[in-house]
């Protein structure tokens, strides 16, 4: 991968140094290393064993790093540019090109057959198609996306992957959650993979450094609080909500979970991830968060050799 010369802004570096402390230099070094080529087998169409056999016949060197998640695959050898996206297996929907950290939120959500599940900010569909596969195309999955352009991409990916249990909606995430609540149409599981500043995607998208802005983080933090408030209202008692972002900014991560814990009748649950991670932080700048926020997980590139991610699992109390 050819790296563009995007320079980190001084404030970004200052914040990351404060966040990572002695790990800061390791973090900067790993940003220079290309991200692993990872794919997820689409079990709606093919088994991981059969897909691996097909890909190895093409000369691809495949590793399945997690015993419990055979669908997760890493391509170890170097391929021609665009080869992963042009293969017949990809066009047939046998696999989805997806970074490993991006696969974590559905694994934490654990959607089951015949449940009612909402993917509130669904495009481009990597997690939506993963959720559908985990549900074996049974039950109801609603995938919501506010942008018409992004919704077309979402629809195309769902069709390619053979998703049959999904209804697409195009509404503002806050408004549609309130409408579900008003009509008492509540969900067993909700994924809120929130729009964020994308600090965790720098390895794959260096241009994120150019676009980074503290005002964007402050704006998104307000939006994320509105999204999680409305999402909780659309959740059944004892239902599960997974909140995730691909950023490291505490204002978009722990601050949102802290807001939920302090204002709504929810509890945070422990998360077990198949990759290395760190606990959520309980202090940032002049703010102190609920001590339970440490049960959230921070995924860092220099620790897990993936993109950066944040995940928290909330359960709504019985009323």
PAGULO-928030 format. One line per field, with one value per residue (C-alpha): x, y, z. Coordinates in steps of 0.2 Angstrom, whole numbers, plus 5000, padded with zeros to 4 digits. Layout:
% residues N
u <- (X/...)
v <- (Y/...)
w <- (Z/...)
//
This chain:
% residues 319
u <- (5000/5007/5006/5001/5011/4997/5005/4996/4990/4999/4983/4980/4997/4996/4979/4985/5001/4991/4979/4993/5007/5022/5014/5013/5029/5023/5007/5015/5026/5012/5003/5016/5013/5000/4984/4981/4971/4956/4939/4924/4917/4898/4891/4874/4882/4897/4906/4923/4930/4924/4929/4946/4948/4943/4954/4969/4967/4970/4986/4980/4988/4974/4975/4960/4966/4951/4946/4929/4926/4931/4923/4937/4951/4968/4976/4994/5002/5003/4990/4989/4980/4962/4962/4952/4938/4938/4938/4923/4921/4919/4907/4896/4895/4905/4915/4915/4931/4931/4944/4945/4941/4925/4919/4919/4903/4892/4902/4898/4880/4877/4861/4851/4839/4821/4826/4821/4838/4841/4857/4854/4868/4870/4879/4890/4883/4898/4891/4873/4878/4887/4872/4861/4873/4874/4855/4855/4843/4829/4820/4819/4834/4831/4845/4843/4853/4850/4859/4851/4868/4875/4859/4861/4878/4870/4856/4869/4879/4864/4859/4876/4877/4860/4852/4834/4828/4832/4821/4829/4824/4830/4827/4837/4843/4836/4819/4816/4821/4808/4795/4799/4797/4781/4773/4780/4790/4805/4821/4830/4846/4852/4869/4874/4890/4890/4896/4913/4929/4937/4954/4955/4956/4972/4982/4970/4964/4979/4968/4959/4974/4970/4952/4954/4947/4943/4927/4921/4924/4914/4899/4899/4899/4883/4875/4881/4872/4856/4858/4861/4847/4834/4842/4839/4821/4819/4826/4816/4818/4833/4838/4856/4863/4881/4889/4904/4915/4931/4939/4950/4942/4935/4922/4915/4918/4918/4909/4894/4893/4895/4880/4870/4874/4870/4854/4845/4841/4855/4869/4886/4892/4909/4915/4927/4936/4946/4960/4970/4962/4963/4949/4939/4946/4938/4946/4950/4955/4944/4931/4928/4917/4907/4919/4909/4915/4931/4921/4921/4935/4948/4956/4972/4982/4999/4991/4980/4988/4970/4962/4957/4940/4929/4915/4903/4889/4874/4859/4842/4835/4818/4805)
v <- (5000/5017/5029/5047/5060/5066/5073/5071/5088/5093/5092/5074/5069/5077/5069/5051/5053/5057/5043/5030/5036/5024/5015/5031/5027/5009/5016/5029/5015/5003/5016/5015/4996/4991/4983/4964/4958/4950/4943/4935/4920/4922/4907/4910/4904/4893/4885/4891/4875/4875/4893/4890/4876/4886/4901/4890/4882/4900/4901/4911/4907/4907/4908/4906/4915/4911/4893/4899/4910/4900/4912/4925/4923/4932/4932/4930/4931/4947/4947/4958/4975/4973/4954/4952/4962/4955/4937/4926/4921/4939/4943/4928/4934/4920/4932/4950/4960/4966/4972/4961/4975/4978/4961/4962/4972/4958/4945/4955/4957/4939/4940/4923/4915/4922/4938/4955/4965/4983/4989/5008/5015/5001/5006/4999/4983/4973/4971/4970/4955/4947/4949/4941/4926/4924/4924/4911/4922/4919/4932/4950/4962/4980/4989/5008/5021/5040/5043/5037/5035/5025/5015/5009/5002/4994/4986/4980/4971/4963/4956/4950/4941/4932/4941/4937/4942/4961/4976/4992/5009/5026/5038/5048/5036/5046/5049/5030/5024/5036/5030/5012/5016/5026/5011/4999/4990/4985/4975/4961/4967/4984/4988/5006/5007/5026/5039/5044/5054/5038/5039/5020/5019/5029/5013/5009/5027/5039/5054/5053/5063/5077/5078/5076/5091/5093/5102/5087/5076/5088/5089/5070/5067/5077/5067/5050/5054/5058/5042/5031/5039/5035/5017/5013/5018/5006/4991/4978/4976/4964/4968/4971/4986/4986/5003/5004/5017/5016/5030/5032/5049/5047/5060/5048/5032/5032/5048/5041/5025/5036/5046/5031/5023/5039/5043/5027/5011/5001/4990/4987/4969/4961/4958/4944/4948/4936/4949/4959/4975/4987/4992/5008/5023/5031/5048/5060/5078/5086/5073/5057/5043/5030/5017/5003/5011/5001/4986/4993/4988/4998/4990/4998/4995/4992/4979/4969/4972/4978/4995/5004/5001/5004/4993/4993/4980/4987/4978/4986/4982/4975/4988)
w <- (5000/4995/5010/5007/5016/5029/5044/5061/5068/5085/5095/5089/5094/5111/5114/5109/5119/5134/5131/5127/5138/5136/5121/5111/5101/5097/5091/5079/5072/5068/5059/5045/5043/5030/5038/5036/5022/5031/5025/5033/5026/5022/5030/5022/5005/5009/5024/5030/5026/5008/5005/5012/5000/4985/4989/4992/4975/4968/4978/4992/5009/5022/5041/5052/5068/5080/5084/5089/5073/5058/5047/5051/5038/5035/5018/5022/5005/4994/4980/4965/4968/4968/4967/4983/4977/4959/4963/4958/4976/4981/4967/4972/4990/4997/5007/5013/5013/5031/5044/5059/5072/5062/5064/5083/5087/5080/5089/5105/5101/5098/5088/5087/5076/5077/5087/5082/5079/5073/5065/5067/5057/5044/5028/5020/5027/5033/5051/5044/5033/5047/5059/5046/5044/5063/5063/5049/5039/5052/5063/5059/5055/5052/5044/5045/5035/5033/5017/5001/4992/5006/5007/4989/4993/5008/4997/4985/4998/5006/4989/4985/5002/5000/5015/5016/5034/5032/5030/5024/5032/5027/5042/5054/5068/5082/5074/5069/5086/5094/5081/5086/5104/5101/5092/5105/5092/5102/5099/5107/5101/5094/5086/5087/5077/5078/5066/5073/5069/5063/5073/5072/5053/5050/5045/5031/5028/5031/5025/5042/5048/5037/5041/5060/5069/5088/5084/5074/5089/5100/5088/5086/5104/5106/5091/5099/5115/5106/5096/5111/5121/5107/5104/5122/5121/5106/5116/5125/5144/5146/5128/5123/5115/5108/5106/5095/5086/5076/5085/5101/5107/5124/5121/5108/5118/5137/5138/5128/5139/5155/5149/5146/5163/5172/5164/5159/5167/5159/5165/5157/5154/5152/5135/5129/5113/5103/5101/5114/5120/5135/5147/5145/5154/5169/5168/5153/5155/5168/5167/5178/5171/5180/5186/5177/5161/5163/5157/5139/5128/5118/5103/5098/5082/5091/5103/5091/5074/5068/5066/5082/5089/5105/5111/5125/5129/5138/5145/5148/5165/5167/5171)
//
